[in-house]
Amino acid sequence: MLNIEYSNEVKNALVNNLPIVALESTIISFGMPYPENVKVAKECEERVRKHGSVPAIIAIINGKIKVGLNEEELEFMAKSNDIIKVSRRDLPYIVSLKLNGATTVASTMMIASMAGIKFFATGGIGGVHRGFSEAMDVSADLEELARTNVTVVSAGAKSILDLEKTLEYLETKGVLVVGYKTDELPAFFTNKSGIKVPKRMDDALDIALMIKTKEDLGITSGLLITNPISDEYSLDKAYIDNAINEALKLAKEQDIKGKDITPFLLFKINEITKGSSLEANIHLVYSNCELASTICKAYNYLKNK
């Protein structure tokens, strides 16, 4: 196996069996402009620490897999123009050619698992895109959840997707989806989707016990904990749906497809909502970091008591 380079903080956590939460680097390199991206990344790390776990931002720099970034590496990921978006399929290419890559949900899960990290906080997962019957566009995130034993905490799937088909896909793959303090599947920018979540749980310790039980049973697929955005930052469902439809229309007119579609749509939605969607995105990520850290700490306690 290729060597993984750990930050001093993460290395210490692994040696001392401390709870660790993985964080993706796509939000740094592609999610927002500098220096806002650095500010948000650092705040995510702090939220994880304050709730009892150690943060581990995952990225690839000069072909080296990094688990945990120092200040210089974080600045590089935030400012460099030669960062490539890396999913599972891209990892051998990026590493072998010693390139720089920001990890998506799928590749972050994969590397976290390689590093022995079982929890991951993100904004929203990818899923089945709208118009699936025409383009058959399904995010690699769903397959990664089916095959990789990492618990992902997110605000559901991104609102730009076909949420019902995404939920059905996960059910087919045997991935449990749990709503944290909600009966309704969160929809990223809004906590309203009109879709019932398969299971609801209201306590982090109960969730941690369920995760431990899943492993005791030998179930090796991932687990998705959906954490709705708070009422304070949740956008009106009709308002954000209109913005999404407008962005989708623009994407079709400009023939934007494949891996380019999600960043294009998020950028356009932010333009249409005059920045309110980005503000919502930032705060839902913070909330997910806090919840993932709390569950991770509880799981670590149960494993070691």
N, C-alpha and C positions, 0 to 999 in steps of 0.2 A: 504494500500500500504506500502511496505517496506520502511524504512527510507533511504534516500540518504544523504551521507555525502559530503558537498560542501567545497572546499577550501575557504579561506577567500576572495580571489580575486573574485571568482565566486559568492559567497554569496553576496558580495557588489554589483556586477553587477546586480544580480537578484533583490535586494532591490531597486536599483536606476534605474532599467529599461534600463540598458546599453546593447549594442549589444554583443552577445556571440557566439563564433564559437566552436563547439565540434571537438575534435581530437581523433582518435583511439589509442589504446595502443599496438595493434599487431605489429606495425612497431618498437616499442621499444623492445618488448620481443622476437620477432621472425624475425624481418627484417634485423638486422645487429648486429655485435659483439659490446661488451662493450670496450671502452667508446664512440665509434662512435655513438651508439644509443642515449646516453644521449645528446651528442652534437647536434645531428639532432633534437631531441625532443625540446630542449631549443630554437634552432633556429626557429623551427616552431612556438613556442609560441611567440617569438619576432616578427616574420613576421606578425602574427595576430594582435599583439598590435600596431605595427607601422602603420597598415592600418585601425586602428580605432575601433577594437573590442577586447573583452576579450577572451583569449583561455581557453578551458576546456578539458584537457585530461581525458578520461574516462577509468576506470579500476575497478577491483574487488580485494580487499585485505582482507584476512581473512574473506571472505564472505560479506564484506561491499562494497556497490556500491559507488565508489568515482567519483565525478564530479569535476575535477580539482585536480592536484596532487602537494603536497609540495615537497621540495628538497629530503627529506628522502624517500618519497613514490616513486618518480621518480627513484631514485637510486635502490630501491628494485625491481621495475619492470624491470629495465635494467640488474640487476645482478643475480637475483634469478633463480634457476634451477627447481623450482616447479610451474612455471606459466603454466596454461592451456589455450589453445586457445578457446575462448568462443563465440559461435554464439547464436542466440535467443533460440534455443532448449536447450542449455546447462545451461542457466542462473539459473533456479531453483535448479539444481544439485549443481552448484558451490556455490551459496549463502547459501543453506540449510546446506551444509557440511563445510561451512566456509573455502573454498579453495581460491586460488589466480588465477585470470583470466585476460587475455589480450583480449580486445574486438575487434571483427571483424567489418566490415562495418555494417552488419545487427544488431548486438547487440549494437553497438555505436549509430546507428540511434534510436533504441528502447529506450535506456536509455536517450538519449538526449531529445526525445519526452516526456518521463516521467518527465524530469526535466524542461520542458518548453523551451528547446533550439531548434531553428528551422533551424540552419545552421550547416553544417558539411563539413570539408575539409579532403580529403584523397588522396592517390596516384591514384589507379585505383580500380574500383569495380570488383567484381566477376561476372560471367555470365554463359552462356551455354558453356560447355567444348567441345572441339573437339572430334569427335566420339560419339556425343550425341545419335545417333540411336542405338549404342551398349550398352552404360553404363547409359544413361539418367541422366547424371551428370549436375545438374543446381545449381548454387550458391543460398543460401538463401538471398543474397543481393537483388536479383531481386524481390522476394516476399515482402521483407521489403520496397522497393521503392514503391510497389503497395499499401501497407497498411498504411505506416507511413508518416505523414505530416512533413517531413524534407527535406530541399533542400541540395543536395549533390553536391559538386564541386570536380571533379576528372579529370584526363587526359584520360577520356574514360574508357573502360574496359581493363583489362590486355591483352597484346598481345598474350598470350598463349591460349586465348579462341577463340571460333568461334564467331567473331564479328557480322557477319550478322545475325546469329540466336539469339544472345543476343539482338540486336536491335529490331528484330521481336518480341521477347518475351516481351520486354518492351512496344512495341506498343500494343500488345494484352492485356496487363495489364493496359493500359491507362496511362502510365507514359510518360510525355513529356520529350524529350531529346533535349537540346539546345546546339549548338556549339557556343562558345564564340570567336568571330572574325574569324570563320572558317566555310567553307561549307563542310568540310570533317571530318568525325568522327575521332577524335584522337585515336591513338592505343598505348597509354602508352609510351613505349620506343621511339616511333617514332610518328611524327605528320602526317604521311601518312598511310592511310588504303585503299584508293580507294573506300570508302563507303560514300555516301552522308549523311550528318547529317539532321535529319528531319526539324529543324528550326535553323536559325542563328540570333544572336543578338550581337551587338558591343558595347553596353554601359551598365555599371553596374547599373545605375539608372533605365534604361528601364527594366532590368531584375528584379530589386527590385519591380518595379511597377507591372510587370507581376505576381510576386509571391503574392503580396498583392491582386491583382485582383483574382487570383486563390482561395485564401482563402475567399474573399468576395463572390465568387460564390459557396462556400461550398464544393469545391473539396478537399478531404482529402488525396489523394495519394501524394507521394513524387515527387520530380522534380530533374532531373539530368542535371547539367551544365557541359559540357565537355570543358576543357581548354587545348589546345594542348601544349605539351612541346615546349620550344623555339628552334629555329633553331640551336642555339649554342650547345645545349645538345642533340638534336634529333639524334638518330642513323639511319643509312641508312636502309631503309625498307628491301631490299634484304639481307643485312648482319644480321639483327636481326631475320628475318624469317628463315634463315639457322640455326642460333643458337637455335631457338625455336624447329625446326624440329629435331635437334640433341638431344636436351634435352628430347623431347617427345619420341624419340626412346629409350633412356636410361631408361626412366620411364616405358615403356612397357616391356623392357627386365627384369627389376627388379620388375615388378608387383606392381608398386606404384599406389595407387588408393585413392579415397575419399578425406578426408580433408588433407591428406599428399601430394597430388599431386602438389598443388600450391607452397608451400614452397620448395619442391624438385626441381621443374622446375626453380623457380627463382634463387635458389642456383646454379644449374648447368649452367644456362644461364650466371650468373655472372662469373663462372669459364671459360666458353667458350669465353666470350668477354673480359676476363682479367680485370674485374672490371669496364668496361665502362657502363654496364647496371645498376650497383649499383649507379654510379655517376649520370646517367640520372634519376634514380628513386628518388634520394635525391633532385635534383633540380626541378623536376616536382612537388614534394610534396610542396616545398617552394612556387612555383608559385601558386599552388592551395590554399595554406593558405592565400596568399595575396589577391587573387581574392575573396575567400569566405568572408574574413574580409571586403573588400570593398563593396560587395553586401549586407552583413549583416548590415553594418553601414547605407547604403542608405535605406534599408528596415526599419530599426529602426527610421530613420528620417521621412519617409513617414507615419509610423504608429502613430507617436506622434506629427506631425505638426498640 
